[in-house]
């Protein structure tokens, strides 16, 4: 799961968008250059399947869909942040 999510360059972007209150797919696509609707939907679906994100569909016309981070997703994102910190440490020049 970690490899699938971390390997998808758009997952981290989606998490940042959600952190900034952008939770609707149309807004996400408009906010990020190079992000297509198909790729976003695939990314969101994987994150929902893993339990990282929750999908809320409202019974309206036109349909409205919003995504939010689950409690598990919050824990998962903490782990990803720690992985990024480790990566930064590995890339820093070491004093010998």
Buried (B, 14 or more C-beta within 10 A) or exposed (E): EEEEBBEBEBBBBBBEBBEEEBBEBEEBBEEBEEBEEEBBEEBBEBBBEBEBBBEEEEEEEEEEBBBEBBEEBEEBBEEBEEEEEEEEEEEEEEEE
